[in-house]
């Protein structure tokens, strides 16, 4: 099975100057585990719930700190034609649960989560 066959993951985006409180509000409002950070329309990074928890635990002020400071920059990505088993291995080897999906030009078009992969692979076994 290829990434293109997965249900499309919502792509929520923020800009690097967005403060973490606003990032958290977007994630809560949209019931999302992660957002992609775009700078001038280009993929700059990703912020996950785990990143927000770490920032708060480290004493970062969420009203002052920005997405650009906390994000994981230059994140690994997946292409639409990648096999989902390769995507799962990529997640495991990097210790991540979310990867942006990019088109042929490297533009983010979606998000793959480990939760979605497990659900799809479980359905395929049934």
C-alpha positions in Angstrom: 0.0 0.0 0.0 1.2 3.5 -0.9 0.9 6.8 1.0 -1.4 8.0 -1.8 -3.9 5.3 -0.8 -4.2 6.4 2.8 -7.0 8.6 4.0 -5.6 12.2 3.6 -4.3 13.5 6.9 -5.3 17.1 7.6 -2.5 19.6 7.1 -2.7 22.3 9.7 -0.1 25.0 9.3 1.4 27.9 11.4 4.1 30.4 10.7 7.4 30.5 12.5 6.5 33.7 14.4 3.2 32.1 15.8 3.5 32.0 19.6 3.1 28.6 21.2 -0.1 29.5 23.0 -1.7 30.1 19.6 -0.2 26.9 18.2 -1.7 25.0 21.1 -5.1 26.7 20.5 -5.0 25.7 16.8 -4.2 22.1 17.8 -6.9 22.0 20.4 -9.6 23.6 18.2 -8.8 21.2 15.3 -8.2 18.1 17.6 -4.8 17.7 16.0 -1.6 16.1 17.3 0.7 18.1 15.1 1.1 21.2 12.9 3.5 21.9 10.1 5.4 25.2 10.2 5.6 27.0 6.9 7.9 29.9 6.1 7.1 31.7 2.9 5.1 28.7 1.8 8.0 26.3 2.3 8.2 23.5 4.9 10.3 24.8 7.8 9.4 22.4 10.6 6.8 20.5 12.6 5.5 20.9 16.1 3.8 18.0 17.9 2.1 17.7 21.2 5.3 16.2 22.6 7.2 19.3 21.5 4.7 21.6 23.3 4.9 19.5 26.5 8.7 19.6 26.5 8.7 23.3 26.0 6.3 23.9 28.9 8.3 21.5 31.1 11.5 23.4 30.2 9.9 26.6 31.4 9.3 28.2 28.1 6.6 31.0 28.2 4.0 29.9 25.6 2.9 33.5 25.0 6.4 34.6 24.2 8.1 31.7 22.6 7.4 31.1 18.9 6.9 28.1 16.7 10.2 28.7 15.0 12.1 28.2 18.3 10.4 25.0 19.4 9.7 23.3 16.1 11.7 20.3 14.8 13.4 22.0 11.8 13.8 20.3 8.4 11.7 17.3 9.4 11.8 14.0 7.5 9.0 13.8 4.9 7.3 11.1 2.9 6.2 11.1 -0.7 2.8 9.9 -2.1 4.4 7.0 -3.8 6.2 5.6 -0.7 5.1 2.3 0.7 3.5 2.6 4.1 5.8 -0.1 5.5 8.8 2.2 4.6 7.0 5.1 6.3 6.5 3.0 9.4 10.2 2.2 9.5 11.1 5.8 8.9 9.0 6.8 11.9 10.4 4.1 14.1 14.0 4.8 13.2 13.6 8.5 13.9 11.4 8.1 17.0 8.6 10.2 15.6 4.9 9.7 15.2 4.1 12.3 12.5 5.6 12.9 9.1 4.6 15.6 6.5 3.5 14.3 3.1 5.0 16.3 0.3 4.2 16.5 -3.4 6.7 16.2 -6.2 7.9 19.8 -5.6 8.5 19.2 -1.9 5.3 21.2 -0.9 3.5 19.8 2.1 0.1 18.4 1.2 -0.8 16.3 4.2 0.4 14.6 7.4 0.8 10.9 8.2 0.5 9.8 11.8 1.5 6.5 13.4 -2.1 6.1 14.6 -3.4 6.3 11.0 -0.8 3.8 9.8 -1.7 1.3 12.5 -5.4 1.6 11.7 -4.8 1.1 8.0 -2.4 -1.8 8.5 -4.8 -3.4 11.0 -7.7 -3.1 8.5 -5.5 -4.7 5.8 -4.9 -7.7 8.0 -8.6 -8.3 8.6 
